């Protein structure tokens, strides 16, 4: 291998290690900061933002199934039942509407 290839491998290894080290340092500082309570809510916030973004340009049928899924989520607090209800809600609504 040439020196350029070894240099590229070394640069990528240093960059990969640096990214991991930066993540560890930043994560430790975040846990000790006033934003630590936000970290516990972050997974839910990410899911909500993904769902909202995916619903943005959907037809009313999809919104109806999402409302059904939301209702099941509020009643059961169970992910599996929410997914099943959303899919079944979509199937029923598409059968009734079409």
N, C-alpha and C positions, 0 to 999 in steps of 0.2 A: 504494500500500500504506500501511497505517496504521503509526503508531509502534510499536504493540504487536507487529505482525507483524515489523517490522524488529528489534525488541528480541528477539523469540523466535529469529529467524534468527541474530542475533549471539550470543545465549546458547548455542544449539546448536553454533555454530561454535567458540566458546571451549571448550565441554565436550568436543567431539570432539578438538580440538587438545590439551587437557589430558590426556585419556585416553591419547593417543599419546605425549605427552611423559612421562607417568608410567610407561608401559610401557618406554620407552627407558631412563629413569633406573633403574627397578627391575631391568630386565634386566642393565644394566651392573653394578649393585651385586651382583646374584646371581652373576654370573660371577666376581666377585672375592672372593666369600665362601667359607666352608667348605662351602656347599651346592652348589658348582659341579659336583661329581661327580654329584650327583643329576640335574642337567639332562640329562646324556647318557643316563640311564636313563628319563627321563620319558616319551618316546613309547611304549616298551614297557609301562611301568606303566599308561598310559592305555588301551592296547589290552587288556591283561589285565583291567582293571576293567570295561571295556565288555563283554567276553565273559562275565565272571563274572556281571555284572548281567543280561545277556540270558539266561543259562542258569538263573537262579534258579528260575523257575516253569515250566520246560519238562518235557515228559514224558520217560520213559527213552529213547525212540527218539532224541530230540535229543541226550541225553547220550551215547548210544552213538556217534552220528556225531561228536560233539565229541571223544570218546576216539580215534576213528579219525584224525581230523584232527590231534590232538596227536601221535599216533604218527608220522604222515607228516611233521609239522613237525620232530620230533626226528631223524628219519632223513635228511631231505633239506635242511632249513633253507631251504626255498623256499616263498614265499607262494603262488605260482600252483598248485603241486602240492598244497599243503595245502588250498586252497579246492576244487580239483577232487576231491581225495580225500574231503573232508568232504561235498560234495554227492553224490558217488557212494556214499559210505558210507550216507548218509541214504536214498538211493533203494534201495539193496540191502536195508538193514535194514527199510525200510517194506514192501518186496515180500516179504521172508521172514517178517516178523511178522504182516502182515495177510493 
